[in-house]
Structure formats: structure tokens, C-alpha cells
Amino acid sequence: MVSHFKKGITMPRWDYEKDIDYNKINKENIKDNEFLFTILTIASFIEITSYIYDKNLSLFFKGEEQVVSWLNNTWEIEETQHGKALKKYINCVWPEFDYQEAYERFRKSYLPLCKVEALEDSKAKEMLARMVVETGTSTAYQAIAHYAKDLNEPVLEHLAKLISKDEVYHYEKFEELFKYYKKQEQLSSTDIIKLLYKRAKEINSEDIKIAYEALERKQGYQEYMKEVQKFAKKYYPYKMAIKMFMRPLGLSKFTETIVANSISPIFKVLGI
């Protein structure tokens, strides 16, 4: 069933060094934007450390050759590229920032939490969890693209859109695997709803807090999250997020509308 997953290395759909013109960054409009610096650096730290999740997922799917090949040769390469692209952008705009020193602080606190045991207890559930994560990332980068447009910074807008498209593609691949393993495991709608609810509560996750603390900002984490909530209310694509979040349920359009109206306030309260 999963044999259509391509084996071998698949080249990313774009190249962060060739397809992004960092020389055209509108630095004057963003140099003093502390919030933008923070949100991009947090994203970069997490993305560039995707190789750890790839390693854990590969162990989790040991024996599933096509799945492991896709994870190693497509997903991990593209996720890591996102981090590298953001890192280069950050270094271009804020060269005085010691990226590596802060990243090492992040790694020291973050890596002990990245264990295979932290994954879900079945393949279908873990793929569902991955879908929720990709929902969060794809929509977050859409929000950043909208924000960049308001800031008149087309390079970041372009970069964020490219990353968002990758994340949607990853979502769709994880969805294929979810549907396959769901049939094998006979996962019920109740099981799906429980996991979605659990994951919704974890959206503002520990990794974001760890990345923020690694930056050693004077502003407290809770104050930063209040800024994120204000940012989300203006720029976050709630409709896109809710649609992706509910897709695993396979609802009819009528039921989907009812559920969407119930879920929307939850997303806004969470500040995403």
C-alpha cells in the first residue's frame, strides 16, 4: 500500500541558497523588529533539529522500508532546509546575533526530550500527530508570509510561502500513511477525536518555550506569548487550520461546518 513512496534521495522543490535572494532583504523595515527576530529564530532552531525526529520516526517505522526512505531522504532534508534558510535570513538581518551559541543552549535542553518513547503508541496515531504538527507549521508560515507583506519585506514573504507549501505536502504524505494504518489498526472516530483534542492542547508546545528561553530575552515567555496571540488574531489563517485539523475525521460538509464553529474559539484562545 505504501510502496508508491519514492525510495532514494528526492531533491527539494527549491534550494535555500539558489532560490532566495538574501541581498534583496528590506533590512531597514525589519532590523528593529524584536518580535520578528524572535519568531523566526524559534522556528529555525526547531526546524534545523528535525534530524532528531527523523531518527526517532525511522526507528518507530523500522521494517517499513518505503516509509523510512521517504522520511530520511525527503522529509528530513526539506525540514532541515527550512531551518537553514531561516538561519541564513537571520544572519543576514541580525549579524550581531550569535546564532550558534544560542542554538547550543537550545539543543542542550531540547534533545533530552526527543525520545522514541515520546511518540504515540501506534503508527496511525503517530501519523495523526504528525498531521496536527504539519497543520501548525504550514499555517504558521502562512501567517508569517502575511506579516512580511505588511512589513514590505518580499524576500521573507516568498521564503515563508515556500516553507508553507512544503509543510502542506508533508501533511498530505502523513495523511496517506494515517489512512493506511488507520484501516490496519481499526482506529475509531472516538480515538481520533481524543488524540486531536490532546494535540490541540499541546499546540503551544514545550519546544517553543525551550527555544525562547535559549534566546535569553529580557521579556518573559508569557509576555512573548501575548504578542504571539495578537499576531495570530491579525495574520493567522484560521479557516485553513481548522480545515486541515478536522480532515482526519472524514466528516461530511454539514458536520464539518458545525464542528468548525466549535473548534474555532479553541484555536483563538490558544493563540494560534
Secondary structure, 3 states (H helix, E strand, C coil): CCCCCCCCCCCCCCCCCCCCCHHHCCHHHHCCCHHHHHHHHHHHHHHHCHHHHHHHHHHHCCCCHHHHHHHHHHHHHHHHHHHHHHHHHHHHHCCCCCHHHHHHHHHHHHHHHCCHHHCCCCHHHHHHHHHHHHHHHHHHHHHHHHHHHHCCCHHHHHHHHHHHHHHHHHHHHHHHHHHHHHHHHCCCHHHHHHHHHHHHHCCCCHHHHHHHHHCCCCCCHHHHHHHHHHHHHHHCCHHHHHHHHHHHHCCCHHHHHHHHHHHHHHHHHHCC
